[in-house]
Amino acid sequence: MGESKFKALMKRYFIDAMGAMALGLFASLLIGTIFGTVSKYTGLEFLNTIAGYAKAATGMAIGVAIASRLGADPLVVFSCAAVGAMSNAMGAIMDGGAITGWAVTAATGEGVFYAAGPAGAFFAVIIASEIGKLVSKKTKVDILVTPVVTLLVGFLASWALCPIVSYLMYYLGIFISTATTFQPLPMGILVSVVMGVILTLPISSAAICAMIFSASAFEVALANGTSEGFLLAGGACVAGCCAQMVGFAASSFRENGWGGVISQGIGTSMLQMGNICKNPRIWIPPTLAAAITGPISTMIFKLKCQGVSAGMGTCGLVGPIGVIDATENPDAMMWIGLLLVCIVLPAILSLVFSEILRKIGWIKENDMKL
């Protein structure tokens, strides 16, 4: 396989498909979380009802989003709604760290059930969609053949892959939650920096966080007594993502003004990728800011978050909303920490670091102009 072909495949499946998955998550799980949080503080019960239905449609939204992005025909897209639902819900039973129940759903067997969640849906839907496209519109009974093939392939892919994905995500979740519980300083730095960098890259940090910080992962952490570390790691992700978005908005203010503040601080720091390719040093200020705000989050303010919200940063203020939602009894310390970690410190630190780099010539005028 030539290098160009490999790059095209990587772009198709790990940039385009994952980006589409993030949109599906946003339109279901994430918006449901926002509605639920608003309902919690306003007492508007109908918003909580909407939230429940939106969250329940997560797998279906992922299926439709990915299949549509991959260019599938309508029948394949609609069939992938069911594939997304089954693969999102399917997983394995873990007992003593080993799989004792293969390709099952919740409330099946004894032990800890771990759903493959968005990670399982990601792989199963891609396979079902691509195979479905091969038969779509190829027969006179397309209305029967295409859904049958897509659903059968989707089930087989889910049956074969979801338990494996569950197993891998199970241990990844245990590692992150345990390590953060016992070593909040280095893990705060590591998680914050890595997730912040991923947010700026053309990869979906929201989708990755939805995979790692899933509801199943939280249940396992709860059972292992490391739920605190699990939620703190999610908070560090929020810190890192906010550092990139707010950091670039502040450090590029002289080039982009208030329009840049809105497009990067509320939109995405991914807008700077073209400039980063020209001068990678412009990435230093927000990354250093993330390395500072991450451990401040885990050790001082103990901000918590989980799920897709952990990878959204200040995009639509979803990251801060996720922190509020994950905090049982928000107090003054949380609100102060939220303001400092998500907005004030990233802006000040990134601006200071960028000015230093400008003075030594590492960053030149218009290096960060959008």
C-alpha positions in Angstrom: 0.0 0.0 0.0 1.4 3.4 -1.1 2.0 6.1 1.4 -0.7 8.3 -0.2 -3.2 5.5 0.0 -2.4 4.9 3.7 -2.8 8.6 4.5 -6.1 8.6 2.6 -7.4 5.7 4.7 -6.2 7.2 8.0 -7.9 10.5 7.1 -11.1 8.6 6.1 -11.4 6.4 9.2 -9.6 8.2 12.0 -10.2 11.9 11.1 -13.4 12.0 9.0 -15.2 9.1 10.7 -14.1 10.1 14.2 -15.1 13.7 13.5 -18.6 12.5 12.4 -18.8 10.4 15.5 -18.2 13.5 17.6 -21.1 15.2 15.9 -23.3 12.3 16.6 -22.3 12.4 20.2 -22.9 16.1 20.4 -26.4 15.8 18.9 -27.3 13.1 21.5 -25.3 12.4 24.6 -23.7 15.8 24.9 -26.8 17.9 24.2 -28.7 15.6 26.6 -26.1 16.3 29.3 -26.6 20.0 28.8 -30.4 19.7 28.9 -30.1 17.6 32.1 -27.8 20.1 33.7 -30.1 23.0 32.9 -33.0 21.0 34.2 -31.2 20.4 37.5 -30.7 24.1 38.2 -34.0 25.4 36.8 -36.4 22.6 37.8 -37.8 22.4 34.3 -38.6 18.7 34.2 -39.4 18.6 30.5 -35.8 19.3 29.8 -34.8 16.3 31.8 -37.2 14.2 29.8 -35.6 15.5 26.6 -32.2 14.7 28.1 -33.2 11.1 28.7 -34.4 10.5 25.2 -31.3 12.2 23.7 -28.9 10.1 25.7 -30.8 6.9 24.8 -30.3 7.7 21.1 -26.5 8.0 21.4 -25.7 4.8 19.5 -28.1 5.5 16.8 -26.8 9.1 16.3 -23.2 7.7 16.0 -24.3 5.2 13.5 -26.1 7.7 11.3 -23.3 10.3 11.6 -20.5 7.9 10.6 -22.3 6.2 7.8 -23.4 9.5 6.3 -19.8 10.9 6.5 -18.5 7.8 4.7 -20.8 8.5 1.8 -23.2 5.7 2.3 -26.6 5.5 0.5 -29.7 6.3 2.6 -30.7 2.6 3.2 -27.2 1.9 4.6 -27.3 5.1 6.7 -30.7 4.2 8.2 -29.6 0.6 8.9 -26.5 1.9 10.6 -28.7 3.6 13.2 -29.6 0.1 14.4 -26.0 -1.1 14.1 -24.8 1.9 16.2 -27.5 1.1 18.8 -26.5 -2.5 19.2 -22.7 -2.0 19.2 -23.0 0.9 21.7 -24.9 -1.3 24.1 -23.0 -4.5 23.5 -19.9 -5.5 25.6 -18.6 -8.1 27.9 -18.9 -9.4 31.5 -15.6 -9.0 33.4 -14.8 -11.2 36.4 -11.4 -11.1 38.0 -10.1 -9.2 35.0 -11.1 -11.8 32.5 -14.0 -12.0 30.0 -16.7 -14.4 31.3 -19.6 -13.2 29.1 -19.0 -12.6 25.4 -21.0 -10.1 23.4 -23.7 -9.5 26.0 -25.7 -6.5 27.2 -26.4 -5.0 30.6 -28.0 -7.2 33.3 -26.6 -10.4 31.8 -24.7 -12.8 33.9 -22.6 -12.2 37.1 -19.6 -9.9 37.3 -19.0 -6.4 36.0 -20.7 -5.5 32.7 -18.6 -3.2 30.5 -20.2 -1.8 27.4 -18.1 -1.1 24.4 -19.9 2.2 24.1 -18.9 4.7 21.5 -15.6 2.9 20.9 -17.4 -0.3 19.9 -20.0 1.7 17.8 -17.1 3.4 15.9 -15.6 0.2 14.6 -18.8 -1.8 14.0 -20.5 1.0 12.1 -17.5 1.6 9.9 -17.4 -2.1 8.9 -21.2 -2.3 8.4 -21.3 0.9 6.4 -18.5 -0.1 4.1 -19.9 -3.6 3.4 -23.4 -2.2 3.1 -22.2 0.2 0.4 -20.9 -2.7 -1.7 -24.4 -4.2 -2.1 -26.4 -1.0 -2.0 -28.3 -0.4 -5.3 -26.8 -3.5 -6.8 -30.0 -5.6 -6.9 -33.6 -5.1 -7.9 -34.7 -5.9 -4.3 -32.3 -3.3 -2.8 -34.9 -2.3 -0.2 -34.5 -5.8 1.4 -30.9 -6.8 0.5 -29.1 -3.6 1.7 -30.7 -3.5 5.3 -30.3 -7.2 5.7 -26.6 -7.2 4.7 -25.8 -4.1 6.7 -27.5 -5.3 9.9 -26.0 -8.8 9.6 -22.5 -7.5 9.1 -23.1 -4.9 11.9 -24.1 -7.7 14.3 -21.2 -9.9 13.4 -18.8 -7.0 13.7 -20.3 -6.0 17.1 -20.3 -9.7 18.3 -16.6 -10.1 17.3 -15.2 -6.7 18.3 -17.2 -5.2 21.1 -16.0 -7.6 23.8 -12.4 -6.9 22.7 -13.0 -3.2 22.8 -14.6 -3.5 26.2 -11.6 -5.5 27.5 -9.1 -2.9 26.3 -11.2 0.1 27.5 -11.7 -1.7 30.8 -8.0 -1.8 31.5 -7.3 1.6 30.1 -10.0 3.1 32.4 -8.5 1.2 35.4 -5.0 2.5 34.6 -6.1 6.1 34.3 -8.4 6.1 37.3 -5.8 4.3 39.5 -2.9 6.3 38.4 -4.7 9.6 38.9 -5.9 8.5 42.3 -2.4 7.8 43.6 -0.4 10.2 41.4 -2.6 13.3 40.7 0.4 15.6 40.0 2.1 13.8 37.1 -1.2 12.4 35.8 -2.7 15.9 35.9 0.1 17.1 33.7 0.1 14.1 31.3 -3.7 13.9 30.8 -4.1 17.7 30.4 -1.3 18.0 27.9 -2.1 15.0 25.8 -5.8 15.7 25.6 -5.2 19.3 24.8 -2.9 18.5 22.0 -5.4 16.0 20.6 -8.1 18.7 20.7 -6.0 20.9 18.5 -5.1 18.1 16.1 -7.6 17.1 13.4 -8.7 14.3 15.6 -11.8 14.3 17.8 -10.9 14.7 21.5 -14.6 14.6 22.3 -14.9 11.2 20.7 -11.8 9.9 22.5 -13.1 11.1 25.9 -16.5 9.6 25.2 -14.7 6.2 24.7 -12.4 6.5 27.7 -14.6 8.2 30.3 -17.8 6.2 29.5 -20.5 5.3 32.0 -19.2 1.7 32.1 -15.7 3.0 32.9 -17.1 5.0 35.8 -19.0 2.0 37.2 -15.7 0.0 37.2 -13.8 2.8 38.9 -16.6 3.0 41.4 -16.3 -0.7 42.1 -12.6 -0.5 42.4 -12.7 2.5 44.8 -10.9 4.8 42.2 -13.9 6.8 41.0 -12.3 10.0 42.5 -9.2 9.6 40.3 -11.4 8.8 37.3 -13.4 12.0 37.6 -10.3 14.0 38.4 -8.6 12.7 35.2 -11.7 13.9 33.3 -11.3 17.3 34.9 -7.7 17.4 33.8 -8.9 16.7 30.3 -11.2 19.7 30.5 -8.3 21.8 31.8 -6.0 20.8 28.9 -8.7 21.4 26.2 -9.6 24.8 27.7 -5.8 25.7 27.8 -5.5 25.1 24.1 -8.6 27.0 23.1 -8.4 29.9 25.4 -4.6 29.9 25.2 -4.6 30.3 21.4 -7.3 32.9 21.6 -5.3 35.0 24.0 -1.8 34.6 22.5 -3.1 35.4 19.0 -5.2 38.3 20.1 -2.9 40.9 18.5 -3.3 39.2 15.1 -7.0 38.1 15.2 -8.7 40.4 17.7 -12.1 39.6 19.2 -13.1 37.6 16.2 -10.3 35.2 16.9 -11.2 35.1 20.6 -14.7 33.9 19.7 -13.7 31.5 16.8 -11.0 29.9 18.9 -12.2 30.3 22.4 -15.7 29.3 21.8 -15.2 27.4 18.5 -12.0 25.4 18.2 -8.2 25.8 18.4 -8.0 23.4 15.4 -8.2 26.6 13.3 -4.5 27.1 14.1 -3.3 23.8 12.6 -2.2 25.4 9.4 -0.1 27.9 11.3 1.3 25.2 13.5 2.5 23.3 10.5 4.3 26.5 9.4 5.8 27.2 12.8 5.3 24.5 15.5 6.6 26.8 18.2 3.3 28.7 18.4 2.0 25.5 20.0 4.3 25.9 23.0 2.4 28.6 25.0 -1.0 26.8 25.3 0.7 23.4 25.8 2.8 24.8 28.7 -0.4 26.4 30.1 -2.1 23.0 30.0 0.9 21.4 31.9 0.3 24.0 34.7 -3.5 24.1 34.8 -3.9 20.3 34.7 -2.3 19.6 38.1 -3.9 22.7 39.5 -7.2 21.1 38.6 -6.4 17.7 40.0 -4.7 18.8 43.2 -6.1 22.1 44.3 -9.6 22.6 42.9 -10.2 18.9 42.2 -12.5 19.6 39.2 -14.3 16.6 38.0 -15.8 15.5 34.6 -16.7 12.5 32.6 -17.9 11.4 29.2 -17.8 13.4 26.0 -17.8 16.8 27.9 -14.2 16.1 29.1 -12.9 16.5 25.5 -14.9 19.6 24.5 -13.0 22.4 26.3 -14.7 25.8 26.1 -16.4 24.9 22.8 -19.9 26.2 23.5 -18.8 26.1 27.2 -19.5 22.4 27.2 -16.4 21.5 29.2 -17.3 23.7 32.1 -20.9 22.5 31.9 -19.6 19.0 32.2 -17.7 19.9 35.3 -20.8 21.4 36.9 -22.8 18.3 35.9 -20.2 15.9 37.5 -20.1 17.8 40.7 -22.7 16.6 43.2 -22.8 19.8 45.4 -21.1 22.7 43.6 -19.5 25.1 46.0 -17.5 28.3 45.8 -14.3 26.4 45.5 -15.6 24.7 42.3 -16.8 27.9 40.8 -13.5 29.7 41.5 -11.5 26.7 40.1 -13.7 26.6 37.0 -13.1 30.2 36.3 -9.4 30.1 36.9 -8.6 26.7 35.3 -10.8 27.1 32.3 -10.4 30.7 31.4 -8.2 33.1 33.5 -5.0 31.0 33.9 -4.9 29.7 30.3 -5.3 33.2 29.0 -2.7 34.8 31.2 -0.1 32.0 31.0 -0.4 31.5 27.3 -0.1 35.3 26.7 3.0 35.5 28.9 4.6 32.5 27.3 3.8 33.8 23.8 5.2 37.2 24.6 8.5 35.7 25.8 8.7 33.6 22.6 8.0 36.7 20.5 10.8 38.6 22.2 13.4 35.8 21.5 12.2 35.5 17.9 10.5 32.0 18.1 7.2 33.5 17.2 7.0 36.3 14.6 4.3 38.8 13.7 1.3 37.1 11.9 2.5 33.6 12.7 -0.9 33.0 14.4 -3.1 35.0 12.0 -6.2 33.1 10.9 
